[in-house]
Amino acid sequence: MCCVPVSRAHLRYRFAMSPEFLTRNWALVAASVLGTAIFLFVLFRAYQDSIRGRFKAALVLLRKREREARAARNAVDKAATKLERLRAKAASVKPRHVQEASESLEDARALLKIADDQVLVGRNHVRKLIVEEYPPKRHEAMRSKYLGQETPFEHPRR
């Protein structure tokens, strides 16, 4: 038998991460750590570039835009309440404060319009990914699951 070791002396050495092993094979350890990091990065990028990764990223962005729109809506409500309160006390409040409150309300409404537009863009992006990447029989279920009840889009009248 040519493959059977004659003595077992060479089998005494076990694989262990000891200081001696690290000093003797430092390049191997460094290369394995670097290789593992590169492998994990490539795996992460592959997930990000996949259909699910792009869809999840679009959903996360949509949810973020919806939160921003909700915060803008709350800011409009707060500014409108403040303006109404100041107008009710118009006799005892400086006109400058009423003017600032009305400008603040206009600014809040403009920011709300921008936030609502960003939500529309995000919803359209998610809808586009659903249509392009998933089979037609899943479209309606995915739209209702991820986009909720949709109202048909109407162009604003000018």
C-alpha positions, 0 to 999 in steps of 0.5 A: 500500500503506497498511500498508508503512512509508515509512521504517524509522526507527521500526524501529530501536528493538528490545525490550531490557531496558535501564535506559532502558526500565525507567525509562520503562515501570516500571509495565508491568514491575511489572504483568507481574511481578505478573500472572505471580505471580498466574497461577502462584498460580491455576495452583497452586491449580487443581492443588491443587483437582483430583482428582489434587492432592487424591489426591496430598495425601491420599497424602502425608499417609498416608505421613507418618502411616505414618512416624509410626506406624513411629516410634511402633512403634520407640519401643514396642519400645525402651521394652519392651526397656528395661523388660525390661532393668531388670526383669532387674536388679531387685535392683540397680536402684531401683524408681523407675526400673522404675516410670518405664520401665513408665510410659514403655512405657504412654505409648509404647503409647498414642501407638502406638494414636493413630498407628495410628488416624491411619493408619486415617483416612488410608487411609480418606480415600485409599480414599474418594477412589479410590471417589468420583473414579475409575472402578470398573474402576480401583478395585481396581488403585489400592487395591492400588497405593496402599494395599498388601495390605489386611486387612478391617477388624474392629472391636476387641472390647471 
